[in-house]
Structure formats: C-alpha cells, structure tokens
Amino acid sequence: MSQLLQTIEKETGPNPTVSIIWMHGLGADANDFVPMLHELDLAGLPAIRFIFPNADTMPVTVNGGYVMRAWYDIIATDLGRQEDEAGLRASQVKVEALMARENARGIPNERIILAGFSQGCAMTLQTGLRQKTKLAGMLCLSGYVPIAPKAAAEHTPESLATPIFLVHGRMDPVIAIARATASRDLLLDWGYNVEWHEYAMQHSLCQQEVDDISAWLKRIL
C-alpha cells in the first residue's frame, strides 16, 4: 500500500461526524483552500473535519515538463483531446485511501463530501462517480468530468444518489465554460441531481459562490 497523501486537517468542533476532502488545483497545494473555512457559513452544521491533501509532484507536459503538484498530467491545452487516464486512476486510488481512513475513524462514505477546484474538481468527479456507496456530496468548482467516455460506462448506480454541486466562471480562460456545461449535461443525462451555478468570474472564486456553497452544505447535511 502506498503512503497516504500528506494532508492539512481542520475540525470545526469536537468529534466530527462529517468529513470533507478538498482537493487543490494544478500547481497549488494543501494550503490553498484552508482560508475558505473562515468564509463559509457553517452555523448549525454538525462538526466537520476538513481534509486538504497535497497532490504528489510530477512533470506537467503542458508546462514544459516543469515539476509541480498535480493530480494528473495535462498533455494538451485542449483538455479533452489527450487525457492522462493512468494519472487520474492513480490519484483516484490515493483519494480513496483517504476516504478509507475516514471510514476507520468512524465516518462512513454517506457522511463524506469530496470537493475540489479545477484539477481537484476533476478528481472529485473521477472518484465520486465510481463509488459503490452514496456519498454526502460532490462539491465541484471550475472543473469538468475527466475521461468522460469511461465515466459513462463506469459510474455506479449507487453514486446516482450523491448530490452534485457544479459551478463555473463564465469568463474562465483555463477551462472554458462550454466544457463545464457539457459535463453538467452529461451528469444530468446519466441521472444525477446537479445543482448548477455560473458566475461572472474567471478561473477563481467569488463571494456569491461561497454563499451558494454554504447554502448547499446546509441543505445536504
């Protein structure tokens, strides 16, 4: 068994009964979304353990082979043309190992939310769609469904019960909103319950998005 990914953990109260595994984007690290905890309105929610993992480092083709934290390689700027399926699947195993650790700490998959931004969003969907049990939710920010033809065949009946929060910026220059709306439509076609929002922003976050995340967390938890 490979080593667990390094993580930063923050708990909103003693004896958490919910875990949120939140994955950063390409070239960022586990610290990236820790400040979000002070922005979210978590009033009235049960104690949550936020887990921010570090992706491993690897050379990223589209960045000239520069070594950085990445969940998988980006081979071409046209994200859908050549995808690093092996990298996606390897990182999925590592995310599932973190989920298993939460199970061992007394939190079942039904109380685990997978969350992520950009590449982390892709990993949320890569992992969450293939689970044999319902999750508490998938929180998907500024990303897309990776290896979509494989996901069409591999998503599980159990995962259809997992609510999905999918959002994107209309002016995103990194991942075009058309890629996100295509992913939304695929998920709806497959039968998922998708809450969709789009915002007047680029490849980033905005205050309305933070408010919408807070409201969604309160609905599903």
N, C-alpha and C positions, 0 to 999 in steps of 0.2 A: 504494500500500500504506500503510495507516495505521501510525502508530508502534507499536512493541512496548509492551506494558504495562510500567510500572515494576515492578521485582522486587527482592526481597532474596534473595541466594543464599548457601547454606552447604554446604560439602562435608565429608564425613566422612573423606575421605582423598584422596591424590593420584590423578589420572587416573580420575575416577569412571566407572563403566560402567553406572550406573542413574541415572535422573532421576525425582524425584517432584515434580510440580507441584501445590501445595497451596493451595486457594482458600478465602479467609475468608468469613465470613457478612456479612449486611446491616449496614452501618454500622461494621464493623470495618475493619482494613487489613492490609497485608502482615506487620506485626509480630505479629499475633495468635497465630500458631501456632509462631513461632520458638522459644519456650521449650520446646515439645514435644520438641525434639531431645534435650534433657537428660533427658527422662522415658522415651524409648523405649529398649528394649534392642536394640541393633543389632550385638551381638557376633557375629562370624563372618560377617557380611554383607559383600558387596563394597562398595567406596567408592561413596557415593551423593551426588548433587548434589540438594539440596533447593531448590526454587524457589518462593518465596512472592510471587505477583503482587498488585499493587494493582488492584482494580476501578476503573473510571472513576467520577466523581461524577455524580449525576443527581438530579432531584427525585423523591421517593418518595411516591406518591399516598396510601397508607395512613397515612403520617406527616405529612399535611397539606401535602405538597409540599416538605418540608424536603429540602435538598440534602445527600446523603451518598454514601459509596461503596456502590455496588450493582451487581450483575451484571445485574439487570433490575428493572423496576418491579414493585412489589406493589400491585395495583389494589384488592384487597378482602381483608378478613381471612379470608374463605373462599377459601383459596389455589387451589382447583380450579375456581372459578366463572369468573373472568376472569383469563387469564394473558397476560403480556406476551411473546407469541411473537416479535415483532420484536426485543425486547431480548435474549431468550435466544439467538436466532440470531446477533445481532451479537457478543455476548460469546463464543459458540462459535468464531467466526472468530478472535477475539483469542487464545483459548486454543490453537487450532490453530496460530497463528503462533508461539507459544512452543514448541509441540511441534516445529515445523519447524526452529526454531533449535537445538533439541537434536539433531535429525537431522543438521544441518550440523556440529555439534560431535562427531559420531561415535556418538551414542546412538540406535539405531533405536527405532521405536514399541514393539517387543516388549520393550524394557527401560525403558519409560516407565510410571509409575503416575500416574494422575490421582486427586487426593484433594481432599476439601473438606468443610466443615461448613455445614449449613443451606443458604443460597443457594449456597454453594460446592459442597455435595453435589449440589444440583440441576444445577449446571453440569458436574460430573463425569459425571453420567449423560447430560445433554444432549449432551455432546461424545463421551464414550466409546462410547455405544451406536451412534453413526453412523460409526465409523471403518472404513476399508476394510482394516485390518490388525488383528491381535491386539495388545492392549496387555499390559503385565506385570500390570496390575490396575487396579481402580477401588475406591478407599477412600472409603466413603460414610457420613458421620456426620450423624445427626439431620436428614435431608432426605427427598427424595421424587423420583419420576420426573416431571419437568415435561412439559407438553403431551403427556400420555400417549397420547391417540388418534393423534397424529402419530408418536410414538415407536414405536407398534405397527406402523406402516407403514414407518418409516424405519430401524429398527435393522437392522444389516447381518449377513449370515451370518458374516463374519469376526469380528465382535465377540462372537459367542456363545462363542468360545474364551477370552475375557478373564474371569478370576475376579473376583467382586464381593464385597466385604466391606461389609455393610449393618448399621448399628446405630442404636438409638434409645432414648430415655428413656421409661419408662412413664408418667411424670407430666409430660411435655413440654406446657407451656401455649401454646407458639408454633406448633408443628406437631404436631398430635395423632398419637399413635402409630398410630391407625387409618389415617392417610394413608400412613405408612411401611409398615405390614403390607400394605396394598393394593398399594403399589409392589413390595414383595417378591414378592407372589403373581403380579403381572403378569410380573416378570422370570423367575420360575420357569416360568410358563406359556409364555413365549417360548423357554425352553430354556437360560437362563443358570445357571451354577454360582454360587449365592449362599450365602455364609456369613452367617447372621443371628444377632445378639445383641440382647437388650434388657436395660436396666439400671434399677435403682430410682433414677432421677435425673430432673431437669427438662431444659431446653434447654441442656445443658452437656456436660462430660466427667467421667469418673470413673476411678479408678485401675484397676479391672478392665478397663475399655475400653482403656486404654493398654497393659495387659498383653496383651490379646487382639489389638490392632493389631501389637504386637511379634511375637507368635507367628505371625500371618498373614503378615507380611513375610518371616519366616524360611522359611515353607512355600513361598511363591511365588517367592522369589528364590534 
